[in-house]
């Protein structure tokens, strides 16, 4: 019996003849190249070598053909159980026993699945070659399976050759080829293939499955124009079955969201029937809002999703935890965490890292550490989030411990890791460790310190009063000093009342950022505290001339899942009278405990012309008073402040924490402050 190949390898069609068996070239033994081009006239390809796996068959011993049924069963059993290497070992034995005996189609299916799972081009080529040379009765399903396997193994040239040589194609065939091109980073080639498919259809409409893959290609290429054209195709197609409409709508949602047309995506979402809005559709819409920084709208949509009765999955929670972390919504994050536990859903590394981040942002470091330790998989971002969290809350020893553990586990730190550790040293006053880490960075060409690292070290020196060393860092930097570096020097000069360096730093900052109000506020505060009223008046005149003003600060506290906002001398809150009575009582208590007001400072939420108004009604003080009358004695207060805390408020909150025996956490414009028993985690430097 003779086996003719028509055409070779391209079509896998086998034609029976009666004279001789094909012979492979004796000199050619290598597997076909992944870049081969189709040719209908080339002879039979040489037999590919199957990569050897353990155990290796003993040379010279050929298994008996009687064992073939058992080997076929073993191949299918191994592949079904995920033991793909063992399946290919059994195939090698079967091929040795009967090189040109066709295997059952189910066995070929198992072998192709094993080769695809291992991403092994040699194994894929060997199985396909055996199908062809042994005369297997390959149908359209087998052609599609070979095509899919070649694409999974990165064999684009061979896949295209198989595709072009197929005597028959269906929508699945086109979809497999387009999907493979997308997965291999060639979405524009996939779009060209879709156009070719439409041309072959002679004006017939494309099937929903193919259109979905084409929309994926438009998404991957970022081609909004192609995406809109495909949307027109969908409209012309009219309604399909529920499953087709659902897939098409979800693909369009994803495309518009990733191409920046979030409002268009919302219109597609709103046009979907309620029963078509699966968890995938909701997740796509949420992801679009998050991708473009529209967290408030994502939060609103999340509320609608909860009311719709759709079962949320881990992707939903993972996406929303990032929103909660960005917006600082601790209560929402804790509810989502509880929902995950109740549903028994595992979180991916992104969701777990977001949960660590949100707990860190609200000072719940024990919860953050528990989540981190229970993560089944961590990446460098997870480590960075926890280390940075410890640093922001003044827990330097814990942060250094985690950094040393990261190094011990063989993880290579990046610039973000070093920035987090330097921030730890800055917030905790660890000068020697900060110097050592900075030198460690400098010695590695891949982690040469950047401007942000220099700014951390400058502030670290400034915190300890080493102003000459801080200024020397600016002068020795291998690049022009940035605003952050001068800002760090200005902060240090303000705290240590070095007017010469403060003026130098302020002038540099004002030249770089002439419209940034905070630079003027710091300089104005510095002049007022040092009694230089003439210079302070000049700054005020400059502000008026530029049309700038120091805006009112806002402080807010969350009580019973509701945010309560306060401004300077606020009188709009429903419990206003009770708040002011409580604050008056508290001020009397802390004065008896030794509090003395700090008069010579510009308060950030009080304009210069309002400095003579009694300052007792500062916004964060009102927020704390409300929190004290609205929560139980054992509940820590968590206040968020839009500006940097002034010295007087900082002193008052330390006294309040002492006399009320309550823990107070304030997140201001620069860092977290943990007040407990009259002590702040910042060490009075911020």
TORBAKE-655616 format. One line per 3 residues: their letters; for each residue x, y, z of C-alpha. Coordinates in steps of 0.05 Angstrom, whole numbers. Example, Ala and Ser with C-alpha at 12.3 -4.5 7.8 and 13.67 -1.06 7.14 Angstrom:
BEGIN
as> 246,-90,156 | 273,-21,143
REM end
This chain:
BEGIN
xxx> 0,0,0 | 28,68,-19 | 13,133,18
xxx> 15,197,-22 | 13,265,11 | -27,317,-26
xxx> -4,370,-10 | 51,353,42 | 41,373,115
xxx> -2,431,92 | -68,394,88 | -57,328,126
xxx> -101,294,74 | -80,223,60 | -91,187,-7
xxx> -86,111,-12 | -42,79,-66 | -14,9,-76
xxx> 61,7,-89 | 109,33,-38 | 115,68,30
xxx> 145,138,30 | 216,145,53 | 245,203,91
xxx> 310,234,68 | 369,202,103 | 406,266,111
xxx> 351,310,139 | 330,296,210 | 315,363,241
xxx> 244,386,259 | 213,437,213 | 229,509,226
xxx> 175,554,256 | 189,603,200 | 178,556,142
xxx> 137,581,83 | 84,539,48 | 102,503,-16
xxx> 56,455,-51 | 112,422,-91 | 162,404,-36
xxx> 173,330,-19 | 153,296,46 | 183,332,106
xxx> 236,293,145 | 211,257,206 | 215,306,266
xxx> 253,284,327 | 208,279,388 | 244,311,448
xxx> 268,256,494 | 235,253,562 | 249,208,620
xxx> 244,148,619 | 282,138,554 | 265,74,516
xxx> 321,23,516 | 357,24,447 | 349,-37,404
xxx> 285,-61,439 | 221,-50,400 | 155,-59,439
xxx> 110,-113,413 | 52,-89,369 | 6,-128,416
xxx> 20,-73,467 | -8,-18,423 | -79,-16,451
xxx> -50,-10,521 | -4,45,499 | -61,83,466
xxx> -101,78,531 | -41,101,571 | -31,161,526
xxx> -103,183,535 | -102,170,609 | -37,209,621
xxx> -62,268,579 | -129,270,615 | -92,270,682
xxx> -46,328,662 | 15,282,657 | 33,309,589
xxx> 107,288,588 | 87,216,604 | 36,217,548
xxx> 90,236,498 | 136,182,526 | 82,130,512
xxx> 74,159,442 | 148,148,430 | 140,75,449
xxx> 79,67,405 | 116,99,346 | 175,52,357
xxx> 130,-9,357 | 92,9,293 | 121,72,259
xxx> 68,76,205 | 7,48,240 | -45,103,250
xxx> -67,115,322 | -140,123,341 | -164,195,331
xxx> -178,202,405 | -105,186,419 | -82,238,369
xxx> -128,288,404 | -95,272,471 | -25,278,442
xxx> -39,345,409 | -69,370,475 | -6,347,512
xxx> 40,382,462 | -1,446,467 | 1,444,543
xxx> 77,437,543 | 85,490,488 | 132,440,454
xxx> 141,453,379 | 181,389,369 | 126,346,399
xxx> 72,382,360 | 109,372,294 | 122,299,310
xxx> 49,283,325 | 25,320,263 | 78,285,220
xxx> 56,217,246 | -17,232,231 | 2,249,160
xxx> 52,194,146 | 11,139,179 | -51,155,138
xxx> -98,176,195 | -167,195,172 | -162,267,193
xxx> -225,309,187 | -240,382,197 | -238,375,273
xxx> -168,344,270 | -144,399,222 | -169,452,271
xxx> -136,416,329 | -69,413,293 | -76,487,275
xxx> -91,505,347 | -32,464,373 | 17,496,325
xxx> -6,565,346 | -1,548,420 | 71,526,408
xxx> 89,590,371 | 95,556,303 | 63,612,262
xxx> 95,592,196 | 73,519,202 | 4,541,226
xxx> -5,586,166 | 17,528,121 | -35,482,151
xxx> -88,537,147 | -74,551,73 | -73,476,55
xxx> -139,458,89 | -190,434,38 | -247,459,82
xxx> -252,514,134 | -307,534,181 | -317,593,228
xxx> -279,556,282 | -219,550,235 | -217,625,221
xxx> -227,640,295 | -170,595,316 | -123,627,265
xxx> -143,698,284 | -139,682,359 | -69,652,350
xxx> -45,714,315 | -73,758,370 | -40,716,425
xxx> 26,721,388 | 23,797,386 | -1,805,314
xxx> -71,834,321 | -67,873,255 | -53,809,218
xxx> -115,780,251 | -156,838,226 | -129,828,156
xxx> -149,754,161 | -219,775,182 | -225,818,120
xxx> -201,758,78 | -255,715,110 | -308,767,94
xxx> -284,770,22 | -288,694,16 | -360,697,42
xxx> -380,737,-21 | -420,788,17 | -447,738,68
xxx> -450,759,140 | -395,738,187 | -413,692,244
xxx> -416,721,315 | -357,678,339 | -311,706,285
xxx> -334,778,298 | -319,769,372 | -248,748,356
xxx> -241,807,307 | -264,855,362 | -210,825,406
xxx> -159,840,352 | -183,913,348 | -177,917,424
xxx> -107,888,424 | -84,935,368 | -117,996,401
xxx> -153,1011,335 | -216,1049,354 | -232,1058,280
xxx> -232,983,267 | -272,972,331 | -326,1020,308
xxx> -329,987,240 | -339,920,274 | -393,951,318
xxx> -428,971,253 | -422,898,230 | -456,876,295
xxx> -513,925,285 | -523,902,213 | -524,829,235
xxx> -583,844,279 | -602,803,341 | -570,734,348
xxx> -585,682,400 | -576,703,472 | -506,673,477
xxx> -482,707,413 | -510,775,434 | -478,767,502
xxx> -409,752,475 | -412,808,424 | -435,859,475
xxx> -380,839,524 | -327,843,469 | -351,913,450
xxx> -352,934,523 | -280,912,531 | -258,944,465
xxx> -289,1013,480 | -263,1011,552 | -191,996,531
xxx> -193,1046,473 | -212,1103,521 | -285,1110,500
xxx> -315,1094,568 | -380,1132,554 | -390,1091,491
xxx> -377,1028,531 | -431,1050,581 | -481,1059,524
xxx> -467,988,501 | -476,964,572 | -542,1001,581
xxx> -568,972,515 | -558,901,540 | -620,865,566
xxx> -617,853,642 | -611,778,633 | -552,787,585
xxx> -511,826,637 | -469,769,663 | -414,778,713
xxx> -366,785,654 | -405,845,628 | -407,879,696
xxx> -332,865,706 | -315,894,638 | -352,957,653
xxx> -321,963,722 | -251,951,693 | -263,1006,642
xxx> -280,1057,695 | -220,1036,737 | -173,1038,678
xxx> -190,1110,664 | -189,1134,737 | -264,1141,745
xxx> -267,1109,813 | -331,1144,837 | -370,1117,777
xxx> -340,1048,788 | -364,1051,859 | -434,1071,837
xxx> -436,1015,786 | -412,966,839 | -472,985,881
xxx> -518,971,822 | -484,904,811 | -496,884,883
xxx> -570,901,876 | -577,863,810 | -568,795,842
xxx> -509,775,797 | -460,729,831 | -395,768,838
xxx> -329,731,826 | -258,742,849 | -245,788,790
xxx> -301,835,813 | -272,839,883 | -200,845,857
xxx> -220,904,813 | -260,939,867 | -207,930,921
xxx> -161,972,877 | -216,1026,876 | -225,1022,951
xxx> -150,1028,961 | -146,1089,915 | -205,1123,948
xxx> -187,1102,1019 | -253,1067,1031 | -235,1021,1089
xxx> -306,999,1106 | -320,979,1034 | -254,940,1030
xxx> -270,903,1094 | -339,884,1068 | -309,859,1003
xxx> -258,819,1042 | -314,788,1083 | -354,774,1019
xxx> -294,736,990 | -288,694,1053 | -363,679,1055
xxx> -363,657,982 | -299,616,989 | -268,654,930
xxx> -192,658,924 | -162,726,907 | -108,733,855
xxx> -43,768,869 | -70,835,845 | -131,832,891
xxx> -90,810,951 | -40,865,939 | -96,917,935
xxx> -124,890,1001 | -55,897,1033 | -51,968,1005
xxx> -118,991,1031 | -104,963,1101 | -37,997,1100
xxx> -68,1064,1080 | -113,1061,1141 | -61,1039,1190
xxx> -88,969,1200 | -19,939,1194 | -36,875,1230
xxx> -92,860,1181 | -45,878,1123 | 8,830,1149
xxx> -43,774,1157 | -67,782,1086 | 5,784,1061
xxx> 26,721,1099 | -34,682,1073 | -23,700,1000
xxx> -11,636,960 | 31,676,911 | 66,743,918
xxx> 101,789,870 | 148,847,882 | 90,896,884
xxx> 61,858,943 | 127,865,981 | 132,938,963
xxx> 62,953,988 | 74,923,1056 | 144,953,1065
xxx> 117,1022,1045 | 58,1014,1092 | 104,1000,1151
xxx> 145,1060,1132 | 87,1109,1127 | 64,1089,1196
xxx> 133,1097,1228 | 144,1022,1239 | 215,1023,1214
xxx> 239,959,1247 | 182,918,1215 | 196,948,1147
xxx> 271,933,1150 | 255,862,1173 | 210,852,1112
xxx> 263,882,1066 | 316,834,1093 | 268,776,1085
xxx> 255,796,1013 | 330,795,999 | 338,728,1035
xxx> 284,697,991 | 324,715,929 | 276,769,904
xxx> 312,825,867 | 288,894,892 | 273,949,842
xxx> 273,1025,846 | 204,1024,880 | 229,976,933
xxx> 289,1020,949 | 244,1082,950 | 198,1047,1000
xxx> 257,1028,1045 | 288,1097,1041 | 221,1126,1060
xxx> 221,1078,1120 | 288,1106,1141 | 263,1177,1130
xxx> 200,1169,1171 | 235,1130,1226 | 300,1171,1229
xxx> 345,1111,1212 | 403,1152,1185 | 457,1097,1184
xxx> 412,1046,1151 | 389,1097,1101 | 461,1113,1082
xxx> 477,1040,1075 | 417,1026,1030 | 433,1087,987
xxx> 504,1063,978 | 479,993,961 | 437,1025,905
xxx> 495,1066,880 | 540,1006,871 | 491,970,826
xxx> 487,1000,755 | 415,973,748 | 390,1011,809
xxx> 427,1077,805 | 391,1126,851 | 341,1173,818
xxx> 316,1241,840 | 262,1212,885 | 315,1171,922
xxx> 359,1233,931 | 298,1270,959 | 287,1216,1011
xxx> 360,1218,1035 | 359,1295,1036 | 297,1293,1081
xxx> 329,1238,1123 | 389,1282,1136 | 344,1342,1148
xxx> 303,1305,1199 | 365,1294,1241 | 387,1366,1233
xxx> 444,1349,1185 | 428,1407,1139 | 499,1413,1110
xxx> 497,1340,1089 | 427,1350,1060 | 450,1410,1018
xxx> 512,1372,998 | 468,1316,969 | 435,1368,923
xxx> 503,1395,900 | 533,1326,888 | 473,1297,850
xxx> 492,1276,778 | 432,1313,751 | 396,1379,761
xxx> 360,1382,828 | 285,1370,823 | 227,1404,859
xxx> 222,1344,906 | 295,1352,927 | 288,1426,940
xxx> 222,1413,976 | 256,1363,1022 | 309,1415,1039
xxx> 256,1468,1051 | 219,1423,1099 | 283,1410,1138
xxx> 301,1484,1139 | 231,1501,1164 | 233,1451,1221
xxx> 303,1472,1243 | 291,1546,1229 | 350,1555,1182
xxx> 327,1617,1145 | 386,1620,1097 | 375,1550,1068
xxx> 299,1558,1072 | 301,1621,1029 | 348,1588,979
xxx> 304,1527,973 | 240,1568,969 | 268,1611,913
xxx> 287,1550,873 | 219,1519,884 | 182,1582,865
xxx> 223,1586,801 | 206,1514,783 | 133,1515,806
xxx> 109,1587,807 | 35,1567,811 | 40,1516,867
xxx> 6,1547,927 | 39,1501,979 | 108,1531,966
xxx> 82,1600,983 | 45,1574,1045 | 109,1541,1073
xxx> 150,1604,1061 | 96,1648,1090 | 90,1604,1152
xxx> 166,1606,1160 | 168,1682,1157 | 110,1689,1207
xxx> 141,1640,1256 | 207,1676,1255 | 176,1745,1263
xxx> 194,1771,1194 | 128,1806,1181 | 154,1849,1124
xxx> 176,1788,1084 | 110,1754,1100 | 72,1814,1072
xxx> 113,1811,1008 | 93,1738,999 | 20,1756,1010
xxx> 25,1812,958 | 56,1762,909 | -2,1715,921
xxx> -52,1770,907 | -16,1793,845 | -16,1723,816
xxx> -88,1712,835 | -71,1654,882 | -102,1641,949
xxx> -92,1590,1005 | -156,1550,1000 | -194,1524,1060
xxx> -174,1456,1084 | -224,1400,1093 | -224,1345,1144
xxx> -270,1286,1147 | -285,1227,1190 | -326,1164,1173
xxx> -378,1144,1225 | -427,1087,1212 | -406,1083,1138
xxx> -420,1157,1127 | -369,1211,1114 | -376,1275,1155
xxx> -337,1335,1127 | -315,1396,1165 | -284,1463,1146
xxx> -254,1519,1188 | -307,1546,1236 | -359,1501,1204
xxx> -431,1512,1226 | -468,1468,1175 | -466,1401,1211
xxx> -533,1380,1243 | -497,1367,1309 | -459,1433,1306
xxx> -477,1456,1377 | -458,1390,1409 | -392,1389,1371
xxx> -372,1458,1394 | -391,1443,1467 | -348,1380,1465
xxx> -290,1417,1433 | -293,1472,1486 | -291,1419,1541
xxx> -232,1384,1508 | -193,1449,1501 | -202,1462,1576
xxx> -178,1391,1592 | -115,1395,1550 | -97,1464,1577
xxx> -100,1434,1647 | -54,1378,1621 | -2,1430,1599
xxx> -21,1451,1528 | 4,1520,1507 | -19,1547,1439
xxx> 32,1557,1384 | 16,1628,1360 | 69,1642,1307
xxx> 47,1599,1249 | 3,1607,1188 | -50,1554,1192
xxx> -61,1520,1125 | -137,1527,1124 | -139,1598,1151
xxx> -123,1656,1105 | -70,1707,1128 | -123,1760,1141
xxx> -161,1712,1187 | -103,1696,1234 | -132,1736,1291
xxx> -197,1695,1292 | -196,1643,1348 | -164,1580,1320
xxx> -199,1530,1365 | -247,1514,1309 | -196,1486,1261
xxx> -227,1433,1215 | -191,1371,1241 | -207,1391,1313
xxx> -281,1394,1295 | -275,1326,1261 | -242,1296,1323
xxx> -294,1325,1370 | -350,1296,1327 | -315,1228,1325
xxx> -308,1227,1401 | -382,1239,1413 | -404,1191,1358
xxx> -362,1129,1371 | -350,1081,1429 | -291,1090,1476
xxx> -251,1032,1447 | -257,1054,1374 | -196,1087,1342
xxx> -212,1152,1306 | -189,1158,1233 | -187,1228,1206
xxx> -169,1249,1135 | -142,1319,1123 | -132,1351,1055
xxx> -74,1396,1078 | -11,1385,1118 | -24,1388,1193
xxx> -1,1452,1225 | 44,1449,1287 | -10,1474,1334
xxx> -61,1422,1312 | -8,1368,1316 | 7,1388,1388
xxx> -67,1390,1406 | -81,1321,1377 | -24,1292,1418
xxx> -55,1321,1481 | -125,1297,1460 | -99,1226,1451
xxx> -68,1230,1520 | -128,1258,1559 | -181,1216,1523
xxx> -139,1153,1521 | -162,1143,1449 | -119,1124,1389
xxx> -125,1177,1334 | -99,1165,1263 | -94,1226,1218
xxx> -77,1221,1145 | -55,1290,1122 | -25,1316,1058
xxx> 44,1289,1074 | 37,1224,1114 | 1,1184,1167
xxx> 3,1206,1240 | -12,1154,1294 | -27,1190,1359
xxx> -27,1146,1421 | -18,1165,1494 | 10,1233,1475
xxx> 61,1208,1424 | 58,1212,1348 | 90,1161,1302
xxx> 122,1217,1259 | 168,1237,1316 | 144,1310,1307
xx> 175,1314,1238 | 130,1320,1177
REM end
